[in-house]
Amino acid sequence: MHLRKVRDQVTGRFGATFAEVGHQDLWQRSRVVIAVAASDLRVLDETLAKIKTYLDSQDWVLESSDIEVVDVDA
C-alpha cells in the first residue's frame, strides 16, 4: 500500500521512474531506486530535493538515501 502511494506520487508528481529493487519478501522494509532525467543540472537538483522532502514527510522512516548523477555526454 505505501509503496504504491510512493510510486504514484514520485512518477506522477515529479516525473521520475520508480523501481523496487530489494526486500520484496518483507512488508516492513523496502529498497527502491528513483531515477530522474533532466537536461539541466539545476532542474535535476531541484527535482531531487523535492522528492527527498516528500519522502521525509511521510509516515515511514527513510533509513538512508544516496544520490548518483550520471552525465551521459561525458
Backbone torsions as a table, in degrees:
resi	resn	phi	psi	omega
1	MET	NA	-50.8	-179.9
2	HIS	-63.3	-43.6	-178.2
3	LEU	-63.3	-38.0	178.3
4	ARG	-62.7	-42.7	178.6
5	LYS	-62.8	-45.3	179.5
6	VAL	-62.7	-48.1	179.8
7	ARG	-56.9	-46.6	-178.8
8	ASP	-63.0	-41.4	179.7
9	GLN	-68.7	-45.9	-176.2
10	VAL	-66.4	-40.9	-179.1
11	THR	-78.1	-42.4	-176.9
12	GLY	-77.7	-43.8	-174.3
13	ARG	-83.0	-35.4	-174.3
14	PHE	-113.1	-4.2	178.3
15	GLY	68.3	25.3	-178.4
16	ALA	-95.5	170.8	173.9
17	THR	-106.3	143.7	-173.2
18	PHE	-130.2	133.7	175.5
19	ALA	-144.3	134.0	173.0
20	GLU	-85.0	121.8	-173.1
21	VAL	-120.0	-1.4	-179.8
22	GLY	-160.4	158.0	177.5
23	HIS	62.7	32.8	179.7
24	GLN	-63.8	-19.9	-178.7
25	ASP	-86.5	-1.4	179.9
26	LEU	-115.1	136.0	177.1
27	TRP	-88.9	-16.7	-177.1
28	GLN	-89.9	-8.4	-171.3
29	ARG	-147.9	150.7	177.8
30	SER	-153.8	155.1	172.2
31	ARG	-124.1	127.1	-177.7
32	VAL	-128.4	158.7	172.6
33	VAL	-120.0	131.6	176.6
34	ILE	-119.5	124.8	-178.3
35	ALA	-116.8	138.6	178.7
36	VAL	-130.1	134.2	174.7
37	ALA	-111.0	138.1	178.9
38	ALA	-152.2	149.7	178.8
39	SER	-90.2	-6.9	-178.0
40	ASP	-130.5	130.0	-177.8
41	LEU	-63.0	-35.6	178.7
42	ARG	-63.3	-44.8	178.4
43	VAL	-63.3	-41.3	178.2
44	LEU	-60.8	-48.0	179.3
45	ASP	-60.4	-42.6	179.3
46	GLU	-64.2	-43.0	179.8
47	THR	-64.8	-44.5	178.7
48	LEU	-63.3	-38.6	178.4
49	ALA	-64.9	-40.2	178.3
50	LYS	-65.5	-40.6	177.8
51	ILE	-63.8	-44.5	179.7
52	LYS	-62.0	-43.2	177.7
53	THR	-60.5	-44.2	177.8
54	TYR	-60.2	-48.6	-178.3
55	LEU	-62.9	-39.6	179.6
56	ASP	-68.5	-21.4	-175.2
57	SER	-90.1	2.0	-175.5
58	GLN	-90.3	178.6	-174.9
59	ASP	-80.6	6.0	-179.1
60	TRP	-112.8	175.1	177.1
61	VAL	-100.8	119.5	173.9
62	LEU	-85.1	102.9	-172.8
63	GLU	-69.2	-42.6	178.4
64	SER	-161.2	160.3	174.2
65	SER	-148.9	144.8	177.8
66	ASP	-129.3	143.7	177.4
67	ILE	-119.0	131.6	176.4
68	GLU	-129.4	124.1	178.4
69	VAL	-104.8	128.2	179.9
70	VAL	-117.4	122.7	177.0
71	ASP	-95.1	111.9	-176.0
72	VAL	-75.6	-14.0	178.6
73	ASP	-89.1	-7.0	-176.4
74	ALA	-77.4	NA	NA
